[in-house]
Amino acid sequence: MTMVNEVLVGRISPKDEGAVKIADSVPLFHSNLALFRPLEVSLIMVTLTTCSPCGFLVNVS
């Protein structure tokens, strides 16, 4: 069994207090050793590919 680290992409619902609507998940890597640098780079890549300059999600299927 392999553990996969991933980021869930979504936004907080304005109608349901505390509810988060998940729009996508982005798998990052299959390792948990020395995660800080790879995690930082992965999160930058996710931000650049899923968020527009005005803060809305783009390219989410």
N, CA, C and O atoms as a Tripos MOL2 file, in Angstrom:
@<TRIPOS>MOLECULE
protein
  244   243    61     0     0
PROTEIN
NO_CHARGES

@<TRIPOS>ATOM
      1 N           0.8430   -1.1740    0.0000 N.3       1 MET1
      2 CA          0.0000    0.0000    0.0000 C.3       1 MET1
      3 C           0.8900    1.2400    0.0000 C.2       1 MET1
      4 O           1.8700    1.3080    0.7420 O.2       1 MET1
      5 N           0.5490    2.2110   -0.8270 N.am      2 THR2
      6 CA          1.3120    3.4450   -0.9330 C.3       2 THR2
      7 C           0.4420    4.6230   -0.5410 C.2       2 THR2
      8 O          -0.7190    4.7150   -0.9400 O.2       2 THR2
      9 N           1.0110    5.5170    0.2400 N.am      3 MET3
     10 CA          0.2990    6.7180    0.6400 C.3       3 MET3
     11 C           0.5040    7.7850   -0.4330 C.2       3 MET3
     12 O           1.6160    7.9690   -0.9260 O.2       3 MET3
     13 N          -0.5700    8.4860   -0.7920 N.am      4 VAL4
     14 CA         -0.4780    9.5730   -1.7650 C.3       4 VAL4
     15 C          -0.8180   10.8780   -1.0630 C.2       4 VAL4
     16 O          -1.8740   10.9990   -0.4420 O.2       4 VAL4
     17 N           0.0690   11.8460   -1.1610 N.am      5 ASN5
     18 CA         -0.1980   13.1810   -0.6290 C.3       5 ASN5
     19 C          -0.8660   13.9840   -1.7240 C.2       5 ASN5
     20 O          -0.3930   13.9990   -2.8600 O.2       5 ASN5
     21 N          -1.9660   14.6560   -1.3950 N.am      6 GLU6
     22 CA         -2.6630   15.4490   -2.3890 C.3       6 GLU6
     23 C          -3.2680   16.6910   -1.7650 C.2       6 GLU6
     24 O          -3.3950   16.7950   -0.5450 O.2       6 GLU6
     25 N          -3.6360   17.6240   -2.6140 N.am      7 VAL7
     26 CA         -4.2670   18.8660   -2.1870 C.3       7 VAL7
     27 C          -5.6950   18.8560   -2.7020 C.2       7 VAL7
     28 O          -5.9360   18.5530   -3.8710 O.2       7 VAL7
     29 N          -6.6370   19.1840   -1.8390 N.am      8 LEU8
     30 CA         -8.0200   19.3500   -2.2640 C.3       8 LEU8
     31 C          -8.2340   20.8190   -2.5930 C.2       8 LEU8
     32 O          -7.8960   21.6960   -1.7980 O.2       8 LEU8
     33 N          -8.7980   21.0850   -3.7700 N.am      9 VAL9
     34 CA         -9.0360   22.4530   -4.2220 C.3       9 VAL9
     35 C         -10.5320   22.7200   -4.1380 C.2       9 VAL9
     36 O         -11.3360   21.9560   -4.6730 O.2       9 VAL9
     37 N         -10.9010   23.8000   -3.4710 N.am     10 GLY10
     38 CA        -12.3190   24.1290   -3.3450 C.3      10 GLY10
     39 C         -12.5080   25.4990   -2.7490 C.2      10 GLY10
     40 O         -11.5690   26.2880   -2.6390 O.2      10 GLY10
     41 N         -13.7390   25.7680   -2.3650 N.am     11 ARG11
     42 CA        -14.0200   27.0540   -1.7300 C.3      11 ARG11
     43 C         -15.1120   26.8770   -0.6840 C.2      11 ARG11
     44 O         -15.8890   25.9240   -0.7270 O.2      11 ARG11
     45 N         -15.1540   27.8070    0.2470 N.am     12 ILE12
     46 CA        -16.1560   27.7770    1.3050 C.3      12 ILE12
     47 C         -17.4790   28.2430    0.7230 C.2      12 ILE12
     48 O         -17.5410   29.2710    0.0490 O.2      12 ILE12
     49 N         -18.5330   27.4880    0.9840 N.am     13 SER13
     50 CA        -19.8620   27.8170    0.4810 C.3      13 SER13
     51 C         -20.4360   29.0100    1.2310 C.2      13 SER13
     52 O         -20.4520   29.0090    2.4620 O.2      13 SER13
     53 N         -20.9110   30.0370    0.5090 N.am     14 PRO14
     54 CA        -21.4890   31.1940    1.1960 C.3      14 PRO14
     55 C         -22.8470   30.8820    1.8270 C.2      14 PRO14
     56 O         -23.2670   31.5720    2.7560 O.2      14 PRO14
     57 N         -23.5400   29.8470    1.3320 N.am     15 LYS15
     58 CA        -24.8750   29.5180    1.8420 C.3      15 LYS15
     59 C         -24.8190   28.6360    3.0850 C.2      15 LYS15
     60 O         -25.5530   28.8660    4.0460 O.2      15 LYS15
     61 N         -23.9530   27.6300    3.0670 N.am     16 ASP16
     62 CA        -23.8430   26.6950    4.1870 C.3      16 ASP16
     63 C         -22.6240   27.0600    5.0160 C.2      16 ASP16
     64 O         -21.4900   26.8790    4.5730 O.2      16 ASP16
     65 N         -22.8520   27.5660    6.2020 N.am     17 GLU17
     66 CA        -21.7370   27.9780    7.0600 C.3      17 GLU17
     67 C         -20.8030   26.8100    7.3430 C.2      17 GLU17
     68 O         -21.2320   25.7570    7.8150 O.2      17 GLU17
     69 N         -19.5440   27.0040    7.0540 N.am     18 GLY18
     70 CA        -18.5420   25.9860    7.3440 C.3      18 GLY18
     71 C         -18.4190   24.8920    6.3000 C.2      18 GLY18
     72 O         -17.4870   24.0910    6.3630 O.2      18 GLY18
     73 N         -19.3400   24.8360    5.3350 N.am     19 ALA19
     74 CA        -19.2670   23.7970    4.3080 C.3      19 ALA19
     75 C         -18.2410   24.1890    3.2470 C.2      19 ALA19
     76 O         -18.1530   25.3500    2.8480 O.2      19 ALA19
     77 N         -17.4740   23.2050    2.8030 N.am     20 VAL20
     78 CA        -16.4780   23.4390    1.7580 C.3      20 VAL20
     79 C         -16.8670   22.6040    0.5490 C.2      20 VAL20
     80 O         -17.0710   21.3960    0.6650 O.2      20 VAL20
     81 N         -16.9690   23.2440   -0.6080 N.am     21 LYS21
     82 CA        -17.2810   22.5300   -1.8400 C.3      21 LYS21
     83 C         -15.9630   22.1840   -2.5260 C.2      21 LYS21
     84 O         -15.2440   23.0710   -2.9860 O.2      21 LYS21
     85 N         -15.6500   20.8890   -2.5920 N.am     22 ILE22
     86 CA        -14.4140   20.4200   -3.2080 C.3      22 ILE22
     87 C         -14.6150   20.3870   -4.7190 C.2      22 ILE22
     88 O         -15.5470   19.7520   -5.2130 O.2      22 ILE22
     89 N         -13.7420   21.0670   -5.4490 N.am     23 ALA23
     90 CA        -13.8440   21.1310   -6.9030 C.3      23 ALA23
     91 C         -12.8820   20.1690   -7.5920 C.2      23 ALA23
     92 O         -13.1540   19.7150   -8.7040 O.2      23 ALA23
     93 N         -11.7620   19.8530   -6.9480 N.am     24 ASP24
     94 CA        -10.7540   19.0140   -7.5870 C.3      24 ASP24
     95 C          -9.7830   18.5070   -6.5320 C.2      24 ASP24
     96 O          -9.7140   19.0490   -5.4290 O.2      24 ASP24
     97 N          -9.0460   17.4820   -6.8690 N.am     25 SER25
     98 CA         -7.9360   17.0440   -6.0230 C.3      25 SER25
     99 C          -6.7040   16.9240   -6.9140 C.2      25 SER25
    100 O          -6.7870   16.4780   -8.0590 O.2      25 SER25
    101 N          -5.5730   17.3270   -6.3720 N.am     26 VAL26
    102 CA         -4.3300   17.3240   -7.1360 C.3      26 VAL26
    103 C          -3.3270   16.4260   -6.4220 C.2      26 VAL26
    104 O          -2.8190   16.7990   -5.3640 O.2      26 VAL26
    105 N          -3.0260   15.2330   -6.9840 N.am     27 PRO27
    106 CA         -2.0280   14.3680   -6.3650 C.3      27 PRO27
    107 C          -0.6440   15.0030   -6.4710 C.2      27 PRO27
    108 O          -0.2890   15.5760   -7.5010 O.2      27 PRO27
    109 N           0.1270   14.8960   -5.3970 N.am     28 LEU28
    110 CA          1.4400   15.5330   -5.3750 C.3      28 LEU28
    111 C           2.5660   14.5180   -5.4890 C.2      28 LEU28
    112 O           3.3380   14.5590   -6.4480 O.2      28 LEU28
    113 N           2.6740   13.6010   -4.5220 N.am     29 PHE29
    114 CA          3.7480   12.6190   -4.5570 C.3      29 PHE29
    115 C           3.4060   11.4500   -3.6430 C.2      29 PHE29
    116 O           2.4520   11.5140   -2.8680 O.2      29 PHE29
    117 N           4.2010   10.3720   -3.7430 N.am     30 HIS30
    118 CA          3.9580    9.1290   -3.0120 C.3      30 HIS30
    119 C           4.9380    8.9140   -1.8710 C.2      30 HIS30
    120 O           5.1620    7.7710   -1.4720 O.2      30 HIS30
    121 N           5.5110    9.9430   -1.3480 N.am     31 SER31
    122 CA          6.5100    9.7970   -0.3030 C.3      31 SER31
    123 C           6.2350   10.7940    0.8050 C.2      31 SER31
    124 O           5.6300   11.8410    0.5740 O.2      31 SER31
    125 N           6.6770   10.4690    2.0020 N.am     32 ASN32
    126 CA          6.5160   11.4280    3.0960 C.3      32 ASN32
    127 C           7.8620   11.8080    3.7160 C.2      32 ASN32
    128 O           7.8940   12.3930    4.7990 O.2      32 ASN32
    129 N           8.9580   11.4890    3.0560 N.am     33 LEU33
    130 CA         10.2810   11.8220    3.5690 C.3      33 LEU33
    131 C          10.7150   13.1890    3.0530 C.2      33 LEU33
    132 O          10.6510   13.4540    1.8530 O.2      33 LEU33
    133 N          11.1460   14.0310    3.9380 N.am     34 ALA34
    134 CA         11.6390   15.3690    3.5850 C.3      34 ALA34
    135 C          10.6470   16.1030    2.6870 C.2      34 ALA34
    136 O          10.9710   16.4640    1.5560 O.2      34 ALA34
    137 N           9.4510   16.3200    3.1950 N.am     35 LEU35
    138 CA          8.3750   16.8710    2.3790 C.3      35 LEU35
    139 C           8.4000   18.3780    2.1880 C.2      35 LEU35
    140 O           7.7660   18.8730    1.2560 O.2      35 LEU35
    141 N           9.0930   19.1230    3.0170 N.am     36 PHE36
    142 CA          8.9190   20.5720    2.9910 C.3      36 PHE36
    143 C           9.1720   21.1860    1.6180 C.2      36 PHE36
    144 O           8.2940   21.8670    1.0880 O.2      36 PHE36
    145 N          10.3410   20.9680    1.0310 N.am     37 ARG37
    146 CA         10.6620   21.5960   -0.2610 C.3      37 ARG37
    147 C           9.7560   21.0870   -1.3820 C.2      37 ARG37
    148 O           9.2130   21.9120   -2.1170 O.2      37 ARG37
    149 N           9.5580   19.7580   -1.5610 N.am     38 PRO38
    150 CA          8.6510   19.2980   -2.6170 C.3      38 PRO38
    151 C           7.2190   19.7910   -2.4070 C.2      38 PRO38
    152 O           6.5260   20.1070   -3.3750 O.2      38 PRO38
    153 N           6.7740   19.8600   -1.1590 N.am     39 LEU39
    154 CA          5.4200   20.3410   -0.8850 C.3      39 LEU39
    155 C           5.2860   21.8080   -1.2610 C.2      39 LEU39
    156 O           4.2820   22.2090   -1.8490 O.2      39 LEU39
    157 N           6.2820   22.6060   -0.9290 N.am     40 GLU40
    158 CA          6.2520   24.0280   -1.2700 C.3      40 GLU40
    159 C           6.1710   24.2220   -2.7890 C.2      40 GLU40
    160 O           5.3670   25.0240   -3.2640 O.2      40 GLU40
    161 N           6.9840   23.5060   -3.5430 N.am     41 VAL41
    162 CA          6.9740   23.6090   -5.0020 C.3      41 VAL41
    163 C           5.6400   23.1190   -5.5640 C.2      41 VAL41
    164 O           5.0870   23.7390   -6.4720 O.2      41 VAL41
    165 N           5.1250   22.0180   -5.0350 N.am     42 SER42
    166 CA          3.8500   21.4780   -5.5050 C.3      42 SER42
    167 C           2.7090   22.4530   -5.2730 C.2      42 SER42
    168 O           1.8620   22.6320   -6.1470 O.2      42 SER42
    169 N           2.6760   23.0840   -4.1090 N.am     43 LEU43
    170 CA          1.6070   24.0380   -3.8140 C.3      43 LEU43
    171 C           1.7000   25.2720   -4.7100 C.2      43 LEU43
    172 O           0.6760   25.8300   -5.1030 O.2      43 LEU43
    173 N           2.9070   25.6970   -5.0300 N.am     44 ILE44
    174 CA          3.0700   26.8150   -5.9720 C.3      44 ILE44
    175 C           2.5270   26.4160   -7.3420 C.2      44 ILE44
    176 O           1.8390   27.2030   -7.9900 O.2      44 ILE44
    177 N           2.8350   25.1950   -7.7840 N.am     45 MET45
    178 CA          2.3430   24.7250   -9.0780 C.3      45 MET45
    179 C           0.8250   24.6310   -9.0960 C.2      45 MET45
    180 O           0.1960   25.0240  -10.0780 O.2      45 MET45
    181 N           0.2230   24.1160   -8.0230 N.am     46 VAL46
    182 CA         -1.2340   24.0250   -7.9310 C.3      46 VAL46
    183 C          -1.8430   25.4150   -7.9840 C.2      46 VAL46
    184 O          -2.8240   25.6330   -8.6950 O.2      46 VAL46
    185 N          -1.2810   26.3530   -7.2480 N.am     47 THR47
    186 CA         -1.7990   27.7200   -7.2300 C.3      47 THR47
    187 C          -1.7310   28.3460   -8.6160 C.2      47 THR47
    188 O          -2.6830   28.9950   -9.0500 O.2      47 THR47
    189 N          -0.6210   28.1580   -9.3100 N.am     48 LEU48
    190 CA         -0.4560   28.7600  -10.6320 C.3      48 LEU48
    191 C          -1.3670   28.1470  -11.6840 C.2      48 LEU48
    192 O          -1.7430   28.8260  -12.6400 O.2      48 LEU48
    193 N          -1.7310   26.8770  -11.5300 N.am     49 THR49
    194 CA         -2.5470   26.2210  -12.5500 C.3      49 THR49
    195 C          -4.0330   26.2240  -12.2460 C.2      49 THR49
    196 O          -4.8290   25.9500  -13.1440 O.2      49 THR49
    197 N          -4.4460   26.5240  -11.0150 N.am     50 THR50
    198 CA         -5.8700   26.4500  -10.6830 C.3      50 THR50
    199 C          -6.4870   27.7660  -10.2610 C.2      50 THR50
    200 O          -7.7110   27.8470  -10.1580 O.2      50 THR50
    201 N          -5.7000   28.8020  -10.0130 N.am     51 CYS51
    202 CA         -6.2520   30.0630   -9.5230 C.3      51 CYS51
    203 C          -5.9430   31.1920  -10.4870 C.2      51 CYS51
    204 O          -4.8200   31.3330  -10.9710 O.2      51 CYS51
    205 N          -6.9580   31.9900  -10.7550 N.am     52 SER52
    206 CA         -6.7500   33.1800  -11.5770 C.3      52 SER52
    207 C          -6.2610   34.3100  -10.6820 C.2      52 SER52
    208 O          -6.3340   34.1910   -9.4590 O.2      52 SER52
    209 N          -5.7650   35.4020  -11.2540 N.am     53 PRO53
    210 CA         -5.2880   36.5220  -10.4310 C.3      53 PRO53
    211 C          -6.3520   37.1020   -9.4990 C.2      53 PRO53
    212 O          -6.0180   37.6730   -8.4610 O.2      53 PRO53
    213 N          -7.6340   36.9590   -9.8630 N.am     54 CYS54
    214 CA         -8.6840   37.5210   -9.0080 C.3      54 CYS54
    215 C          -9.1530   36.5290   -7.9490 C.2      54 CYS54
    216 O         -10.0890   36.8300   -7.2070 O.2      54 CYS54
    217 N          -8.5250   35.3460   -7.8570 N.am     55 GLY55
    218 CA         -8.8190   34.4090   -6.7850 C.3      55 GLY55
    219 C          -9.8380   33.3350   -7.1130 C.2      55 GLY55
    220 O         -10.1660   32.5280   -6.2430 O.2      55 GLY55
    221 N         -10.3540   33.2920   -8.3390 N.am     56 PHE56
    222 CA        -11.3310   32.2770   -8.7000 C.3      56 PHE56
    223 C         -10.6340   31.0630   -9.2910 C.2      56 PHE56
    224 O          -9.5680   31.1780   -9.8960 O.2      56 PHE56
    225 N         -11.2470   29.8960   -9.1110 N.am     57 LEU57
    226 CA        -10.6830   28.6670   -9.6620 C.3      57 LEU57
    227 C         -10.8580   28.6430  -11.1720 C.2      57 LEU57
    228 O         -11.9060   29.0310  -11.6880 O.2      57 LEU57
    229 N          -9.8440   28.1930  -11.8700 N.am     58 VAL58
    230 CA         -9.9170   28.0230  -13.3180 C.3      58 VAL58
    231 C          -9.3580   26.6560  -13.6750 C.2      58 VAL58
    232 O          -8.6280   26.0560  -12.8860 O.2      58 VAL58
    233 N          -9.6910   26.1700  -14.8390 N.am     59 ASN59
    234 CA         -9.2000   24.8740  -15.3300 C.3      59 ASN59
    235 C          -9.5450   23.7230  -14.3960 C.2      59 ASN59
    236 O          -8.7680   22.7760  -14.2740 O.2      59 ASN59
    237 N         -10.6810   23.7890  -13.7440 N.am     60 VAL60
    238 CA        -11.1090   22.7080  -12.8550 C.3      60 VAL60
    239 C         -12.2370   21.9710  -13.5420 C.2      60 VAL60
    240 O         -13.2780   22.5570  -13.8400 O.2      60 VAL60
    241 N         -12.0350   20.6870  -13.7960 N.am     61 SER61
    242 CA        -13.0710   19.9180  -14.4850 C.3      61 SER61
    243 C         -14.0220   19.2870  -13.5090 C.2      61 SER61
    244 O         -14.9600   18.6010  -13.9160 O.2      61 SER61
@<TRIPOS>BOND
     1     1     2 1
     2     2     3 1
     3     3     4 2
     4     3     5 am
     5     5     6 1
     6     6     7 1
     7     7     8 2
     8     7     9 am
     9     9    10 1
    10    10    11 1
    11    11    12 2
    12    11    13 am
    13    13    14 1
    14    14    15 1
    15    15    16 2
    16    15    17 am
    17    17    18 1
    18    18    19 1
    19    19    20 2
    20    19    21 am
    21    21    22 1
    22    22    23 1
    23    23    24 2
    24    23    25 am
    25    25    26 1
    26    26    27 1
    27    27    28 2
    28    27    29 am
    29    29    30 1
    30    30    31 1
    31    31    32 2
    32    31    33 am
    33    33    34 1
    34    34    35 1
    35    35    36 2
    36    35    37 am
    37    37    38 1
    38    38    39 1
    39    39    40 2
    40    39    41 am
    41    41    42 1
    42    42    43 1
    43    43    44 2
    44    43    45 am
    45    45    46 1
    46    46    47 1
    47    47    48 2
    48    47    49 am
    49    49    50 1
    50    50    51 1
    51    51    52 2
    52    51    53 am
    53    53    54 1
    54    54    55 1
    55    55    56 2
    56    55    57 am
    57    57    58 1
    58    58    59 1
    59    59    60 2
    60    59    61 am
    61    61    62 1
    62    62    63 1
    63    63    64 2
    64    63    65 am
    65    65    66 1
    66    66    67 1
    67    67    68 2
    68    67    69 am
    69    69    70 1
    70    70    71 1
    71    71    72 2
    72    71    73 am
    73    73    74 1
    74    74    75 1
    75    75    76 2
    76    75    77 am
    77    77    78 1
    78    78    79 1
    79    79    80 2
    80    79    81 am
    81    81    82 1
    82    82    83 1
    83    83    84 2
    84    83    85 am
    85    85    86 1
    86    86    87 1
    87    87    88 2
    88    87    89 am
    89    89    90 1
    90    90    91 1
    91    91    92 2
    92    91    93 am
    93    93    94 1
    94    94    95 1
    95    95    96 2
    96    95    97 am
    97    97    98 1
    98    98    99 1
    99    99   100 2
   100    99   101 am
   101   101   102 1
   102   102   103 1
   103   103   104 2
   104   103   105 am
   105   105   106 1
   106   106   107 1
   107   107   108 2
   108   107   109 am
   109   109   110 1
   110   110   111 1
   111   111   112 2
   112   111   113 am
   113   113   114 1
   114   114   115 1
   115   115   116 2
   116   115   117 am
   117   117   118 1
   118   118   119 1
   119   119   120 2
   120   119   121 am
   121   121   122 1
   122   122   123 1
   123   123   124 2
   124   123   125 am
   125   125   126 1
   126   126   127 1
   127   127   128 2
   128   127   129 am
   129   129   130 1
   130   130   131 1
   131   131   132 2
   132   131   133 am
   133   133   134 1
   134   134   135 1
   135   135   136 2
   136   135   137 am
   137   137   138 1
   138   138   139 1
   139   139   140 2
   140   139   141 am
   141   141   142 1
   142   142   143 1
   143   143   144 2
   144   143   145 am
   145   145   146 1
   146   146   147 1
   147   147   148 2
   148   147   149 am
   149   149   150 1
   150   150   151 1
   151   151   152 2
   152   151   153 am
   153   153   154 1
   154   154   155 1
   155   155   156 2
   156   155   157 am
   157   157   158 1
   158   158   159 1
   159   159   160 2
   160   159   161 am
   161   161   162 1
   162   162   163 1
   163   163   164 2
   164   163   165 am
   165   165   166 1
   166   166   167 1
   167   167   168 2
   168   167   169 am
   169   169   170 1
   170   170   171 1
   171   171   172 2
   172   171   173 am
   173   173   174 1
   174   174   175 1
   175   175   176 2
   176   175   177 am
   177   177   178 1
   178   178   179 1
   179   179   180 2
   180   179   181 am
   181   181   182 1
   182   182   183 1
   183   183   184 2
   184   183   185 am
   185   185   186 1
   186   186   187 1
   187   187   188 2
   188   187   189 am
   189   189   190 1
   190   190   191 1
   191   191   192 2
   192   191   193 am
   193   193   194 1
   194   194   195 1
   195   195   196 2
   196   195   197 am
   197   197   198 1
   198   198   199 1
   199   199   200 2
   200   199   201 am
   201   201   202 1
   202   202   203 1
   203   203   204 2
   204   203   205 am
   205   205   206 1
   206   206   207 1
   207   207   208 2
   208   207   209 am
   209   209   210 1
   210   210   211 1
   211   211   212 2
   212   211   213 am
   213   213   214 1
   214   214   215 1
   215   215   216 2
   216   215   217 am
   217   217   218 1
   218   218   219 1
   219   219   220 2
   220   219   221 am
   221   221   222 1
   222   222   223 1
   223   223   224 2
   224   223   225 am
   225   225   226 1
   226   226   227 1
   227   227   228 2
   228   227   229 am
   229   229   230 1
   230   230   231 1
   231   231   232 2
   232   231   233 am
   233   233   234 1
   234   234   235 1
   235   235   236 2
   236   235   237 am
   237   237   238 1
   238   238   239 1
   239   239   240 2
   240   239   241 am
   241   241   242 1
   242   242   243 1
   243   243   244 2
@<TRIPOS>SUBSTRUCTURE
     1 MET1         2 RESIDUE 1 A MET
     2 THR2         6 RESIDUE 1 A THR
     3 MET3        10 RESIDUE 1 A MET
     4 VAL4        14 RESIDUE 1 A VAL
     5 ASN5        18 RESIDUE 1 A ASN
     6 GLU6        22 RESIDUE 1 A GLU
     7 VAL7        26 RESIDUE 1 A VAL
     8 LEU8        30 RESIDUE 1 A LEU
     9 VAL9        34 RESIDUE 1 A VAL
    10 GLY10       38 RESIDUE 1 A GLY
    11 ARG11       42 RESIDUE 1 A ARG
    12 ILE12       46 RESIDUE 1 A ILE
    13 SER13       50 RESIDUE 1 A SER
    14 PRO14       54 RESIDUE 1 A PRO
    15 LYS15       58 RESIDUE 1 A LYS
    16 ASP16       62 RESIDUE 1 A ASP
    17 GLU17       66 RESIDUE 1 A GLU
    18 GLY18       70 RESIDUE 1 A GLY
    19 ALA19       74 RESIDUE 1 A ALA
    20 VAL20       78 RESIDUE 1 A VAL
    21 LYS21       82 RESIDUE 1 A LYS
    22 ILE22       86 RESIDUE 1 A ILE
    23 ALA23       90 RESIDUE 1 A ALA
    24 ASP24       94 RESIDUE 1 A ASP
    25 SER25       98 RESIDUE 1 A SER
    26 VAL26      102 RESIDUE 1 A VAL
    27 PRO27      106 RESIDUE 1 A PRO
    28 LEU28      110 RESIDUE 1 A LEU
    29 PHE29      114 RESIDUE 1 A PHE
    30 HIS30      118 RESIDUE 1 A HIS
    31 SER31      122 RESIDUE 1 A SER
    32 ASN32      126 RESIDUE 1 A ASN
    33 LEU33      130 RESIDUE 1 A LEU
    34 ALA34      134 RESIDUE 1 A ALA
    35 LEU35      138 RESIDUE 1 A LEU
    36 PHE36      142 RESIDUE 1 A PHE
    37 ARG37      146 RESIDUE 1 A ARG
    38 PRO38      150 RESIDUE 1 A PRO
    39 LEU39      154 RESIDUE 1 A LEU
    40 GLU40      158 RESIDUE 1 A GLU
    41 VAL41      162 RESIDUE 1 A VAL
    42 SER42      166 RESIDUE 1 A SER
    43 LEU43      170 RESIDUE 1 A LEU
    44 ILE44      174 RESIDUE 1 A ILE
    45 MET45      178 RESIDUE 1 A MET
    46 VAL46      182 RESIDUE 1 A VAL
    47 THR47      186 RESIDUE 1 A THR
    48 LEU48      190 RESIDUE 1 A LEU
    49 THR49      194 RESIDUE 1 A THR
    50 THR50      198 RESIDUE 1 A THR
    51 CYS51      202 RESIDUE 1 A CYS
    52 SER52      206 RESIDUE 1 A SER
    53 PRO53      210 RESIDUE 1 A PRO
    54 CYS54      214 RESIDUE 1 A CYS
    55 GLY55      218 RESIDUE 1 A GLY
    56 PHE56      222 RESIDUE 1 A PHE
    57 LEU57      226 RESIDUE 1 A LEU
    58 VAL58      230 RESIDUE 1 A VAL
    59 ASN59      234 RESIDUE 1 A ASN
    60 VAL60      238 RESIDUE 1 A VAL
    61 SER61      242 RESIDUE 1 A SER
